[in-house]
Amino acid sequence: MEPKLNRCWRKSRIAARLLLKKERKPWNDRDRQLAKQLAHDDGVTNRLIQQAINHLKARANGYRIMERAA
């Protein structure tokens, strides 16, 4: 069974996806609205967003950072 993700971590991963998307192409109105909501959320911190970016980039390169120990 997969561990349940923390709500702040989930929101930070969404923010990280938005930032990575902004590097590739401009945001649409929905992206801007969501980014504004996440920016005002106290649980979404710069540290969590950076960890999420690192996690997403590592997965894109074939690495599994959060793999459970067997």
VMD Tcl script that draws the C-alpha trace (Angstrom):
set ca {
  {0.00 0.00 0.00}
  {1.36 3.41 -0.99}
  {1.85 5.95 1.81}
  {-0.73 8.72 1.88}
  {0.67 11.98 0.55}
  {0.59 15.06 2.71}
  {-1.78 17.77 1.44}
  {0.99 20.41 1.40}
  {3.32 18.08 -0.50}
  {0.62 17.41 -3.09}
  {0.00 21.15 -3.56}
  {3.76 21.76 -3.81}
  {4.02 19.14 -6.56}
  {1.29 20.95 -8.47}
  {3.18 24.22 -8.06}
  {6.37 22.52 -9.25}
  {4.61 21.18 -12.34}
  {3.38 24.68 -13.08}
  {6.89 26.10 -12.79}
  {8.32 23.40 -15.03}
  {5.54 24.02 -17.53}
  {6.36 27.74 -17.54}
  {9.91 26.88 -18.69}
  {8.47 25.14 -21.77}
  {5.53 27.33 -22.74}
  {3.45 30.25 -21.45}
  {0.75 29.74 -18.88}
  {-2.92 29.91 -19.74}
  {-5.52 31.64 -17.55}
  {-6.23 28.48 -15.57}
  {-2.53 28.06 -14.75}
  {-2.25 31.68 -13.58}
  {-5.30 31.31 -11.34}
  {-4.01 28.09 -9.80}
  {-0.54 29.59 -9.26}
  {-2.11 32.57 -7.48}
  {-4.06 30.25 -5.16}
  {-0.98 28.16 -4.37}
  {1.14 31.27 -3.75}
  {-1.27 32.35 -1.00}
  {-1.33 28.90 0.66}
  {0.78 28.87 3.84}
  {1.55 25.15 3.53}
  {3.17 25.50 0.11}
  {6.70 26.63 0.92}
  {9.68 27.32 -1.33}
  {11.49 24.36 0.23}
  {8.67 21.94 -0.58}
  {8.36 23.30 -4.11}
  {12.11 22.85 -4.69}
  {11.94 19.29 -3.36}
  {9.03 18.59 -5.69}
  {10.93 20.03 -8.67}
  {13.92 17.81 -7.86}
  {11.60 14.81 -7.49}
  {9.89 15.45 -10.84}
  {13.18 16.04 -12.68}
  {14.68 12.88 -11.21}
  {11.66 10.80 -12.28}
  {11.91 12.28 -15.78}
  {15.51 11.03 -15.91}
  {14.60 7.54 -14.73}
  {15.57 7.85 -11.06}
  {13.25 7.00 -8.19}
  {14.00 9.19 -5.19}
  {11.12 8.13 -2.98}
  {11.37 4.39 -3.55}
  {10.49 2.37 -0.49}
  {13.21 0.22 1.01}
  {12.48 -3.46 0.58}
}
mol new
graphics top color blue
foreach p $ca { graphics top sphere $p radius 0.5 }
foreach p [lrange $ca 0 end-1] q [lrange $ca 1 end] { graphics top cylinder $p $q radius 0.2 }
display resetview
